[in-house]
Amino acid sequence: MRSPQVDHDNFPLSVVLVDPEVAEYAEVDQSLCNRLRCLPSELIHHSLPQTHPELGPAVVKELYRQLQVRGTMKFYTKQKISNGDMLDAFVTASLVMRNGRVLIQLVTVDVTARLRAERALQEAEKRFRGTFEQFAVGIAHVALNGAYLRVNRKYRQILAYSEQELRHLTLANISHPNDIDADWAQANALREGEIPTYAIEKRLIRKGGSVVWVNLTVSLVRGESGEADYFISVIEDITALKRAESERDELARNLEHQVSQRTAELERLSLTDGLTGIPNRRHFDKTLAAEWARAARSKRPLSLVLIDIDDFKVLNDSFGHVEGDRVIKAVASIVQQVASRSSDLGARYGGDEFAMLLPETDAAGAQRLAGRLKHILNDFSFTDPVQAGQRKVTVSQGIAGTAESVQKSATDLLFAADRALYLAKKQGRACISTVSDL
C-alpha cells in the first residue's frame, strides 16, 4: 500500500463493505459495479482480490488490525475491470458496524487518468531534464533580475562554476563591464515586447577571472496572462573563434603594413637613380609639376639649374665606364650638397645631366648656388692614366628663373633652362648662363 499524495474529495467515488475475516465483499454500490463493468451479484460474497489484486486476505487482516488502532487509512491500489484491464484507485478505509459485525468500509476513487497524467508529466520532466542537461550548448533559465534559476552542464563547464555557486550570482556579476549595458538594453526591449529575441557576442568572466567570449541568444518565457516570467539564455563558447579572428586580423594588419612598406620602398626606388642614389628623372618631373603649381598659386619665385658634365663622352670613352660612373657619382654628391634645403631638389636628369630645382629662389639666388657648385667641383679631380696626372672635371650650367609664373608653364621653365645650358656650352667649359625672362 502506498501513502496518498493528493486530495481526491472532488472525484466520483464508490463505497463498499468488506468482511475482514474472509476478505469478501459484504456490500457494493452501483458506482463500483459501473466502474468495474460487472453486476452486484458478481461481487457480493466474492473474494476481494478478484477485483483488487493487491488486497489479498493477509493484507486485509493487517489493514483491519491497523484500522483498529488508527481509525482511518488512505492509500493507492489497483482495481481490475472485468476485461482484465487495471485501474488506479485512491482508497479511504475505516471500520463500520453492520448487524453487530465490524466491517471494513472502502471509499474508492478512480484516479487512473490523474495518475497517468502525473506519470506523463513526470516522464516529460525527466526527458526535459535529460535533454536540458545534455545540450551541447550552455542553457540557463534566468530571472528577470538576472539571477540564475537553472543552468545545464555545458553552461557550468563554460563558466567553471557549480550550479550552487551560480545560484548566488547574477548575469551582471559574470558579465564583462564593457558588455553589460548593451546586453541589458536588449533584454529590456525583449521584456517590453519590442523584439522577439536577440543574439549578441559578449564576454563573460569565468571563475578565477579569465575571460570567455560567447555567442549569447536570449528569449523570454511569458505566463498565461502574458506577463514576463523568465529569460532563456543560450551561450556558445566562441573564444577559439575570436582568437582566430584576432590572429587573422593581426596577420592582415601585418601584411598590410608589409605591403605598405614594400609599396613605399618600390615607390622610393622608382623615384631614385640606381647609380647615384639621388632622385631620378621621374622624381624630378613630378616635383617640377607640383612646385610650378605651388609657385603659380603663391606668386613666389622658382628657379631651375640644368647641369651637364663637360666632354663626358670623351672622358667615358678614354678612361672607361667605371671611371665615368665615378665621376657621375661625384657630381651627383656635389649637386645634393648644394641643393641642401628641404624644399630643394637635386636630381639626375639623364646620362651626364643633372638638375637643381630651387623653390622660393630667384635667378640671382640660383646663380649663387651654381657658382658654389662650380667652386666645390674645382676640388674634385681624377687620375689620368695616360698623362699620369690629375684631370679636372667641369660642368656647364643653364639657369632659368621666374617670379611671374601665372602666364607660363613648367615646360616653359624647363625649355628656358635647357636654352641657357646650350648657351653656356657654346661659351666653353665651366660656364654658367642665365635666362630669366619667361
N, C-alpha and C positions, 0 to 999 in steps of 0.2 A: 504494500500500500504506500502511495506517495502523498506527501503533505500538500495541501491546497496552496495555490499561489494567488488566486484571483477571486473576486466576489461574483457569484453567479446567480444572485437572488432574482434577477430580472429574466432569466431563461425559463422556457417551458419545462415543467418538471412532472415527475410521476412519483407516486407513493405506494410502497409495497410493504407487507409484513412478512418476516421470515422467522420460522421456528428454529431457534439456535440449537436445539437438541439434534435435529436430523438434517439441518441446512436445507429445508424445503420452503417453498412459497406457502404462506398461510392465507394471504390476501393479495390481490393485484388490482390495479386500476386500468381503465381503458387506455390511458395515455401511454403506459408502458407497453401494452399489447400493440397499440398502433406503431410505436417506435420499433418493436421487435418483430412486427408483422406476424403475429400469432394470436390465437384465441385465448381467453382466460382459462378455459378448460385444459389448454395445453401447458399451463404454468402451475395452476393450483395443485398442491401436493406433489409437485415435481421438484427435482433437485435444483438448487440454486446454481451450481456450477454449469448446468447446460446452457444458461444464458449469461452467466458471469464466471468465465473460466478461472479467474484469479481468486474466486471466493469459494474455495473448497471447504469441506466440513471442519478441518483443523483450523483454517483461517477464521471461519465463522465463530467457532468456540472461543478463539483468542479475542476476537472482536467483542463477543458477549462479555468476556471477563473484563476487558478494559472499559467497556461502557458502564459496567457496574461501579467502576472506580471514578471514571471521568465524566460520565453522563452523556456526553456528545462527542462524536468524532467526525472529521471530514477528510476525504481522500479521493483520489482519482482511481478509476478502474476501467476494465473493458466490459462491453456488453456485446453479446453475439446475436446477430439477426438470424432469422430462420433460414436464410440462404447461405449462411456461413460468414458473411461479412462482419467486420468488427467495428464497433462504435466506441468513442471515448466518452466516459460519463464522470461527472462530479457527484460525489455521494455525501450526504449528511446522514449519519447514523445515530439513533438514540433508542432507548428502551421504552416500551408501552405495555400496558396491561390490557388483555382481551380475555374475557371469560375466566378470570382467575389465573391466566397464564401470562408469563413475561415473554414478549416477542421483541424482535429487533425491527425497528421501523427504518427503512431505507428510502430517503428522498433523493431521487437521481435526476440529474440534468444532462441532456445530450450536449456535450461541448466538442464534438468531433470537428466541426467546421472551425470553431475558435482555436483549438489546439493545432489543427493543420495550418491555419493562418499564422499562428505563432511560430510553428516549426519552419514554415516557409520564410517567415521574416528572419528567424534566427539563421537559417541557411543562407539567405540573401546577405545578411550582415556578415556571416562568416566568409562568404565569397568576396564581398566588398573589402573586408579587412585583408584577405589574402591578396587580392588584386592591388589594393591600395599600397600594401606593404612591399609588393614585389615589382612595382613600376620601375622602369629603367631611368626615369627622371624623378627629381625631387618634388613631392607634393605636400602641401600643408594647408590646413584649414586655419584661417587667421581671423580673429575677432575684429570688429570694426575699429577698435582702439589699437590694433596692431599686435595684440597678444596672441600667442600660439595656442590653438585648441587641439590640434592633432598634426603629427608630422610622420612621414613614412621613412623607411630605412635609408633610401637614397638621399633624402633631404638631410638626414642626420649625418650621413657619410660626407656629403659635400661640405658641411659646416663643422664637422668634427665635434658636435655637441650630442649629448644624450637627450632623449625626449624630455626627461625630467628637468634638465638644465634649460632647454628651450622654453619650457612652460614658465620659467621665471624671467624670460626675456621677451622683448617685443621686436618687431621687424626694424624699428628705428634703432634699437640697440646694436644690431649687427649690420646695419647699412653704412656704407662709406659716407662720411659727412657731405661730400660734394654731390651725392646722388639722391639724398633724401627728399629734397624739395620737388624734384621732377617726378619722383615716384608718387608721392602723396598728392600732388596736384592732379595726376591722372586717376588716382584712387578716389579722390573726392568727386571727380567728373563721373566716374563709374557709379559711385554711390548715388549721385543725383540723377542718374539715368541719361546723362548726356552722351555716353558712349557705351557700347555693349560689352567691350572687353578692351584690354590694352596689353602691349608687349614692349618691353624696353631692355636694353643691355645696361647692367649696372654692376657695381662692385659690392660684395658682402665681406664682412670681417669674420674670418674663421676663428675658432677657439685657438688661442695662442697668438693672435694678432696678424696672421698672414691674410693676404687679400685674394679673393677668388672672384673672377669675372663670371657672371651668369646671364643667361637669357631668361628674363622673367616674364611670364604670361599670367595675367590676373583676370578672373571673372568673379561675379558676385552671385551668391545664393540669396533668394528672397523668400520670405514667409508666405503663407497662404493669402494674407491680406496685401501683399506686395511690399511690405517693409523690408529694408535691408537686414539680412541675418548675419552672414559671414562671407569672407573672401576665400576663394580657392586660388592658392598661389603655387604656380608650377615653375621650377627652376631647372635649368640645364647648365652644367659646368662647361663654359666656353673659354676657360683660362688658356688652354693649349692653343685654341684658335686665335685668341687675342695676341698671344705671344708670337704665333706665326705671322699674324698681320703686322705686328710691330717690327719683327725681323725683316719682313718683306718691305715695309715702308722705309726702314733704316737702309736696307740694301738699295732701294730705289733712290733714296737721297744720296747715298754714297756714289751710285752710278751716275746720277745726275750731276753731282759735284765733279766727278772724274771727267764726264763728258764736257762739262762747262770749262774745266781746266784745260782739257785737250783741245777744245774748240778755240779757247783763248790763245793757247800755245800755237795752234795752227794759224790762227789769225795773225799772231805776232810774227811767226815765220814767214807768212805770206807778205808781210809788210817790211821784212828785213832782208837786206842784201846778204847773200850767203858767204861772200868772200870777206867783206869788211865788217859785217855785223852792225852797220848803221842802216837807217831807213832806206828802202829801195824806191824805185820809180813809182810803183803803185801807191806806196805810202805818201810820197811827195804829191802825186796828183790829187789824192783825197784831201790832204791837208791844204793844198793850194785852193781848191774849190771852197772849203769851209772858211779859210781865212779871208778869201776875197769877199765872200758873202758878209762876214762879220765887219770887215773894213767898210763895205758899202753901206751897212746899216749905221755904223758909228761915225762915218766920215773921218776915220783915222788913217794915217799913212801905212802903206805896206810896200816893202821893197823885196826884190829878188836879185840874188847874185848867182850867175851861172859860171862855172869854173871848168877849164879844160887844161889838162896836162900838156905842156908844150912838147912837140916832137915825140909823143909817146910811142907811135908806131915804130919809129927808128930805134928807140930805146928797147922796145919789146923784141924787135927783130934782131938787134945786135947782141943783147945780153940774155935773151930767153924769157920765157913766160914766168919762171919762178921769180926772177929779179923784177919783172914787170909787175907781178902781183904784190911784191914787197913795196914797191913804190905806190901802187894804188892804195894799199892799206895805210901807208904813212900819211898820204894826202887825206884820206878819209878821217884819220885820227885828228889831224890838224883842223879839218873842217868842223868836226864835233867840238873841238876845243874852242874855236872862235864863235860858233853859233851855240853859246853856252846857256842862254836864258831858257827858262822852262817853256816859253812861248816860241822860241826859235826852232827851226828845223834844219838840220844838216843832213843831206841825203846823197846817195849815189844815183845820179841821173841816168847813167848808162855808159858802159865801156870805161873810158878815161875821163868822163864828165861828172861833175858834182854840182849841187845846188845848195844855196843857203836861203831859206825863206824867213824873212825878218818882219814880223808884225810890229806895229807901233814904231816903225823905223823909217825915216825919210831917206832920200837919196844920199844926203851928206853923211848920215849915220852909217848907211850901207858902205859908203866909200871908206870910212874909217875902219870898218871891220875887214873889208877887202885888203886894205893896207896892212892890217895886223896879220892876216893870213899870209901875205907875201913876206912879211918880216920873219914870221916863225919858220916859214919854209926855207929861208936862207940858211938856217942851221942844219937843214937836212941834206945829206949827200950819200952817194953810194960808190963803192969801189969800181973803177973802170978796169976790167982785166986786160984790156988791150993796151991802154996807155999807162997802166999801173999808177993811177992817180985817183983822186976823188972827183966825182962828177956831180954837179949841182942839178937839182930838179926845180923847174919853174912852172908857173901856171899863168894862163891868160884868164881875165875875169871881165864879165859883162854885167853891168848893173842897170836895173830898171826900177823906178820907184814912182809912186803917185800918191797924192793926198786927196785927189778928186776922182774917186773910182766909180761914182754912180753911173756915169755915162759909158763906161768901158766894161771889159770882161777880164776874167783870169787868163784867158787865151791871149788877149792883147798884151798883158803884162809879161807873159812867157815869150811871146814873139819879140817884144821890145828888148828883153834881156838877151835873147838869142842874137838880135841885131847888134846889140852892144858888144857881145862876145866876139862876133865876127869882126867888128871894127878894131877890137883890142888885138886880135890875132894878126890883123893886117899891119899893125904897128910894130910887130916883132914879139920877142919873148918877154914874159914877166910884165905885161902891160895891163892896165885897168881902163876900161871905157864905160861911160855912163850915159844912159838915155832916161830923161826924167819927164818928158812932155807927152804923156799918154793922152 
